[in-house]
Amino acid sequence: MLAYDYAELQRRTTMTGSTPYVTSTGYSKNSHPQQLEPSTGSGKEVWQTFDYETGRTG
């Protein structure tokens, strides 16, 4: 079973099961996930960063 914590605007900040999976989440001003801190279990910090590009459709 997974449990989630939420911040303002109902954005997920953490995801925990039998161990923590995501310990921190940062969002862009448009509410896109921008940075995740996955749990490594080793005490070392690791960050996954996402960039979004504005594009045209059609």
DSSP file (Angstrom, degrees, kcal/mol; ACC not computed):
  #  RESIDUE AA STRUCTURE BP1 BP2  ACC     N-H-->O    O-->H-N    N-H-->O    O-->H-N    TCO  KAPPA ALPHA  PHI   PSI    X-CA   Y-CA   Z-CA
    1    1 A M              0   0    0      0, 0.0     2,-0.4     0, 0.0     0, 0.0   0.000 360.0 360.0 360.0 137.7    0.0    0.0    0.0
    2    2 A L        -     0   0    0     15,-0.1     2,-0.4    16,-0.1    15,-0.2  -0.829 360.0-160.5-105.9 145.7    1.2    3.5   -0.8
    3    3 A A  E     -A   16   0A   0     13,-3.0    13,-2.8    -2,-0.4     2,-0.4  -0.973   6.9-158.5-124.3 141.1    0.6    6.6    1.2
    4    4 A Y  E     -A   15   0A   0     -2,-0.4     2,-0.4    11,-0.2    11,-0.2  -0.906   7.1-150.6-119.7 145.4    0.9   10.2   -0.2
    5    5 A D  E     -A   14   0A   0      9,-1.5     8,-3.1    -2,-0.4     9,-1.0  -0.905  18.7-154.8-108.6 146.1    1.4   13.5    1.5
    6    6 A Y  E     -A   12   0A   0     -2,-0.4     6,-0.2     6,-0.3     2,-0.1  -0.900   8.5-165.1-123.4 149.2    0.0   16.6   -0.1
    7    7 A A    >   -     0   0    0      4,-2.5     3,-1.2     1,-0.3     4,-0.3  -0.309  53.8 -36.0-109.3-162.3    0.9   20.3    0.1
    8    8 A E  G >  S+     0   0    0      1,-0.3     3,-1.1     2,-0.2    -1,-0.3  -0.191 129.4  25.5 -56.9 153.3   -1.0   23.4   -1.0
    9    9 A L  G 3  S-     0   0    0      1,-0.2    -1,-0.3    -3,-0.1    -2,-0.0   0.679 126.3 -82.1  61.3  20.8   -3.1   23.0   -4.2
   10   10 A Q  G <  S+     0   0    0     -3,-1.2     2,-0.5     1,-0.2    -1,-0.2   0.836  81.1 157.6  56.9  37.7   -3.3   19.3   -3.5
   11   11 A R    <   -     0   0    0     -3,-1.1    -4,-2.5    -4,-0.3    -1,-0.2  -0.804  45.3-114.6 -93.9 133.0    0.1   18.6   -5.0
   12   12 A R  E     +A    6   0A   0     -2,-0.5    -6,-0.3    -6,-0.2     3,-0.1  -0.400  35.9 172.3 -66.2 137.1    1.8   15.4   -3.9
   13   13 A T  E     +     0   0A   0     -8,-3.1     2,-0.3     1,-0.4    -7,-0.2   0.691  62.4  18.6-115.4 -33.3    5.0   15.9   -2.0
   14   14 A T  E     -A    5   0A   0     -9,-1.0    -9,-1.5    10,-0.1     2,-0.4  -0.951  53.6-158.4-138.3 158.7    6.0   12.4   -0.7
   15   15 A M  E     +AB   4  22A   0      7,-2.2     6,-2.8    -2,-0.3     7,-1.9  -0.973  19.5 177.1-138.5 122.1    5.2    8.8   -1.5
   16   16 A T  E     +AB   3  20A   0    -13,-2.8   -13,-3.0    -2,-0.4     2,-0.1  -0.978  13.4 154.8-131.9 137.8    5.7    6.1    1.1
   17   17 A G  S    S-     0   0    0      2,-2.4   -15,-0.1    -2,-0.4     4,-0.0  -0.036  82.8 -33.5-122.6-128.6    5.1    2.4    1.2
   18   18 A S  S    S+     0   0    0     -2,-0.1   -16,-0.1     1,-0.1    -2,-0.0   0.759 143.9  15.9 -67.9 -22.2    7.0   -0.1    3.4
   19   19 A T  S    S-     0   0    0     20,-0.0    -2,-2.4     0, 0.0     2,-0.2  -0.939 104.9 -84.3-137.9 160.9    9.9    2.3    2.8
   20   20 A P  E     +B   16   0A   0      0, 0.0    -4,-0.2     0, 0.0     3,-0.2  -0.482  39.1 177.8 -67.4 135.4   10.0    5.9    1.5
   21   21 A Y  E    S+     0   0A   0     -6,-2.8    18,-2.3     1,-0.4     2,-0.4   0.804  75.5  18.8-101.0 -47.7   10.0    6.1   -2.3
   22   22 A V  E     -BC  15  38A   0     -7,-1.9    -7,-2.2    16,-0.3    -1,-0.4  -0.991  61.1-179.5-127.1 121.8    9.9    9.8   -2.9
   23   23 A T  E     +     0   0A   0     14,-3.0     2,-0.3    -2,-0.4    -1,-0.1   0.593  69.4  12.4 -99.4 -12.1   10.9   12.0    0.0
   24   24 A S  E     - C   0  37A   0     13,-0.7    13,-2.6    -9,-0.1     2,-0.4  -0.961  57.5-166.9-162.7 145.5   10.4   15.5   -1.6
   25   25 A T  E     - C   0  36A   0     -2,-0.3     2,-0.4    11,-0.2    11,-0.2  -0.999   5.6-160.7-137.9 134.1    8.8   17.0   -4.7
   26   26 A G  E     - C   0  35A   0      9,-3.3     8,-3.4    -2,-0.4     9,-1.9  -0.904  11.5-154.9-113.0 145.2    9.2   20.5   -6.1
   27   27 A Y  E     - C   0  33A   0     -2,-0.4     2,-0.1     6,-0.3    -2,-0.0  -0.869  12.8-123.0-120.8 150.9    6.8   22.0   -8.6
   28   28 A S    >   -     0   0    0      4,-2.6     3,-2.0    -2,-0.3     6,-0.1  -0.275  42.2 -96.0 -78.0 173.0    7.0   24.7  -11.2
   29   29 A K  T 3  S+     0   0    0      1,-0.3    -1,-0.1     2,-0.1    -2,-0.0   0.704 128.5  56.2 -65.0 -17.7    4.8   27.8  -11.2
   30   30 A N  T 3  S-     0   0    0      2,-0.1    -1,-0.3     3,-0.0    -2,-0.0   0.234 121.7-108.1 -95.7  12.4    2.4   25.9  -13.6
   31   31 A S  S <  S+     0   0    0     -3,-2.0    -2,-0.1     1,-0.3    -4,-0.0   0.689  71.6 143.4  68.9  21.7    2.1   23.0  -11.1
   32   32 A H        -     0   0    0      1,-0.1    -4,-2.6    18,-0.0    -1,-0.3  -0.743  63.5-103.1 -85.4 138.2    4.3   20.6  -13.2
   33   33 A P  E     +C   27   0A   0      0, 0.0    -6,-0.3     0, 0.0     3,-0.1  -0.456  47.9 171.0 -57.9 126.5    6.5   18.3  -11.2
   34   34 A Q  E     +     0   0A   0     -8,-3.4    16,-2.7     1,-0.3     2,-0.3   0.736  58.1  14.9-111.6 -34.5    9.9   19.9  -11.5
   35   35 A Q  E     -CD  26  49A   0     -9,-1.9    -9,-3.3    14,-0.2     2,-0.4  -0.978  58.3-169.7-149.7 132.1   12.2   18.0   -9.1
   36   36 A L  E     -CD  25  48A   0     12,-2.8    12,-2.9    -2,-0.3   -11,-0.2  -0.924  13.2-152.0-118.0 145.1   11.8   14.7   -7.2
   37   37 A E  E     -C   24   0A   0    -13,-2.6   -14,-3.0    -2,-0.4   -13,-0.7  -0.858  19.4-160.6-113.7  94.4   14.0   13.4   -4.5
   38   38 A P  E     -C   22   0A   0      0, 0.0     8,-0.4     0, 0.0     2,-0.4  -0.454  25.9-109.1 -70.4 146.6   13.8    9.6   -4.7
   39   39 A S        -     0   0    0    -18,-2.3     6,-0.1     1,-0.2   -20,-0.0  -0.632  29.8-173.7 -76.8 128.6   14.9    7.7   -1.5
   40   40 A T        -     0   0    0      4,-0.4    -1,-0.2    -2,-0.4     5,-0.1   0.649  28.8-136.5 -95.1 -18.0   18.2    5.9   -2.0
   41   41 A G  S    S+     0   0    0      3,-0.1    -2,-0.1     1,-0.1     0, 0.0   0.376  89.4  84.9  77.4  -6.6   18.1    4.1    1.3
   42   42 A S  S    S-     0   0    0      2,-0.2     3,-0.1     0, 0.0    -1,-0.1   0.459 105.0-111.2-105.3  -3.3   21.8    4.9    1.7
   43   43 A G  S    S+     0   0    0      1,-0.3     2,-0.3     0, 0.0    -4,-0.0   0.365  79.4 124.5  87.5  -6.0   21.4    8.4    3.2
   44   44 A K        -     0   0    0      1,-0.0    -4,-0.4     2,-0.0     2,-0.4  -0.625  62.4-119.7 -86.8 147.5   22.8   10.0    0.0
   45   45 A E        +     0   0    0     -2,-0.3     2,-0.4    -3,-0.1    -6,-0.1  -0.719  31.4 177.0 -90.5 135.8   20.7   12.7   -1.8
   46   46 A V        -     0   0    0     -8,-0.4     2,-0.4    -2,-0.4    -6,-0.0  -0.999   8.5-163.8-134.5 135.1   19.7   12.1   -5.4
   47   47 A W        -     0   0    0     -2,-0.4     2,-0.5   -10,-0.2   -10,-0.2  -0.966   8.6-157.1-122.9 139.0   17.5   14.5   -7.3
   48   48 A Q  E     -D   36   0A   0    -12,-2.9   -12,-2.8    -2,-0.4     2,-0.4  -0.970  18.0-161.2-111.4 123.6   15.6   13.9  -10.6
   49   49 A T  E     -D   35   0A   0     -2,-0.5     2,-0.4   -14,-0.2   -14,-0.2  -0.867   4.9-160.2-113.0 139.3   14.9   17.1  -12.5
   50   50 A F        -     0   0    0    -16,-2.7     2,-0.4    -2,-0.4   -18,-0.0  -0.945   1.3-162.7-117.9 136.5   12.2   17.6  -15.2
   51   51 A D        -     0   0    0     -2,-0.4     2,-0.4     2,-0.0   -17,-0.0  -0.937   7.2-154.9-115.3 142.5   12.2   20.4  -17.8
   52   52 A Y        -     0   0    0     -2,-0.4     2,-0.5   -20,-0.1   -20,-0.0  -0.943   2.7-154.2-119.6 139.7    9.1   21.3  -19.8
   53   53 A E        -     0   0    0     -2,-0.4     2,-0.4     0, 0.0    -2,-0.0  -0.938  16.8-127.8-116.1 131.4    9.1   22.9  -23.2
   54   54 A T        +     0   0    0     -2,-0.5     2,-0.3     1,-0.0    -2,-0.0  -0.608  41.6 165.8 -75.8 131.8    6.3   25.0  -24.5
   55   55 A G        -     0   0    0     -2,-0.4     2,-0.4     0, 0.0    -1,-0.0  -0.849  33.7-109.4-140.2 175.5    5.2   23.8  -27.9
   56   56 A R        -     0   0    0     -2,-0.3     2,-0.4     2,-0.0     0, 0.0  -0.821  23.7-154.1-107.7 149.0    2.4   24.1  -30.5
   57   57 A T              0   0    0     -2,-0.4     0, 0.0     1,-0.1     0, 0.0  -0.909 360.0 360.0-118.1 150.8    0.0   21.4  -31.4
   58   58 A G              0   0    0     -2,-0.4    -1,-0.1     0, 0.0    -2,-0.0   0.451 360.0 360.0  82.5 360.0   -1.9   21.0  -34.6
